[in-house]
C-alpha cells in the first residue's frame, strides 16, 4: 500500500506509473522547476559594422597555431577590410617577438 497526497492509502496496483510519465504530467501543470538558481546572462545585441567603401573600416582576428616544439605557438594576426572581406595584412610572431611586433603595427 502507498500513501496518497490526501492521506488515504492506495492499493499498489493503482500506482503503476513510470517516473518520466509522472514528470510529464507535473510539467504540464508547471509543478516542476530547476532546483538550482542559475544565473541568467542578459542578451546583448551584436555590434553591426557598416562600411560604404573599401579601406574605411578594418577588423582583426588572432589565432594560435602550434609551433615546431611542444608547448610553443605562433601568434597569427590577420587584419580584414570589412567592406571587401579581404585580408589587408597578416603577421605571425613567436612569443618573444610579440611585444615588439605589436608596437610596430600600432605605431
C-alpha positions as CSV (number, residue, x, y, z in Angstrom):
1,X,0.0,0.0,0.0
2,X,1.2,3.5,-0.8
3,X,0.2,6.8,0.8
4,X,-1.6,9.3,-1.4
5,X,-1.4,13.1,-1.2
6,X,-4.6,13.4,0.6
7,X,-3.6,10.9,3.3
8,X,-5.5,7.9,2.0
9,X,-3.9,4.6,1.3
10,X,-3.8,3.5,-2.3
11,X,-3.5,-0.1,-3.4
12,X,-0.1,-0.8,-5.1
13,X,-1.9,-1.7,-8.4
14,X,-3.2,1.9,-8.9
15,X,0.2,3.5,-8.5
16,X,1.8,2.0,-11.6
17,X,3.3,4.9,-13.4
18,X,6.9,5.4,-14.5
19,X,9.0,8.4,-13.4
20,X,9.1,10.0,-16.9
21,X,5.3,10.0,-17.4
22,X,4.8,11.3,-13.9
23,X,7.2,14.2,-14.5
24,X,5.5,14.8,-17.9
25,X,2.2,15.3,-16.1
26,X,3.8,17.6,-13.5
27,X,5.5,19.7,-16.2
28,X,2.1,20.2,-17.9
29,X,0.8,21.6,-14.6
30,X,4.0,23.6,-14.2
31,X,4.8,21.8,-10.9
32,X,8.4,21.0,-11.8
33,X,11.2,23.6,-12.0
34,X,15.0,23.6,-11.8
35,X,16.3,23.1,-8.2
36,X,19.3,25.3,-8.7
37,X,19.1,29.1,-9.2
38,X,21.2,29.6,-12.3
39,X,22.3,33.0,-13.3
40,X,20.7,34.3,-16.5
41,X,23.0,36.4,-18.6
42,X,21.4,39.3,-20.4
43,X,21.1,39.2,-24.1
44,X,23.4,41.6,-25.8
45,X,22.9,42.8,-29.4
46,X,25.8,42.0,-31.6
47,X,27.5,45.1,-32.9
48,X,26.6,45.9,-36.5
49,X,29.5,47.2,-38.6
50,X,28.9,49.0,-41.8
51,X,31.4,50.4,-44.3
52,X,30.2,52.1,-47.5
53,X,33.6,52.0,-49.2
54,X,36.8,49.9,-49.0
55,X,39.6,50.8,-46.5
56,X,37.3,52.7,-44.2
57,X,36.8,50.0,-41.5
58,X,39.1,47.2,-40.6
59,X,38.7,44.3,-38.2
60,X,41.2,41.9,-36.9
61,X,41.5,38.3,-35.6
62,X,44.1,36.3,-33.9
63,X,44.8,32.6,-33.8
64,X,47.5,30.5,-32.2
65,X,48.7,27.7,-34.4
66,X,51.1,25.1,-32.9
67,X,54.8,25.8,-33.1
68,X,57.6,23.4,-34.0
69,X,58.1,22.1,-30.5
70,X,55.7,21.1,-27.7
71,X,54.0,24.0,-25.8
72,X,55.2,26.6,-28.4
73,X,52.8,28.6,-30.5
74,X,52.8,31.2,-33.2
75,X,50.6,34.3,-32.8
76,X,48.9,34.8,-36.2
77,X,47.2,38.2,-36.6
78,X,45.0,39.0,-39.6
79,X,43.6,42.4,-40.4
80,X,40.5,42.3,-42.6
81,X,38.7,45.0,-44.6
82,X,35.1,44.9,-43.5
83,X,33.7,46.1,-46.9
84,X,35.5,43.8,-49.2
85,X,36.4,41.0,-46.7
86,X,39.9,40.8,-48.0
87,X,42.9,40.3,-45.7
88,X,44.7,43.7,-45.6
89,X,47.6,42.4,-43.5
90,X,48.8,39.3,-41.7
91,X,51.5,38.9,-39.1
92,X,53.0,35.8,-37.4
93,X,55.2,36.1,-34.3
94,X,56.6,33.9,-31.7
95,X,56.1,34.8,-28.0
96,X,59.4,36.6,-27.8
97,X,58.7,38.8,-30.9
98,X,55.0,39.5,-29.9
99,X,55.5,42.7,-27.9
100,X,57.9,44.4,-30.3
101,X,55.8,43.3,-33.3
102,X,52.6,44.8,-31.9
103,X,54.4,48.1,-31.2
104,X,55.4,48.2,-34.8
105,X,51.8,47.6,-36.0
106,X,50.2,50.1,-33.6
107,X,52.7,52.9,-34.5
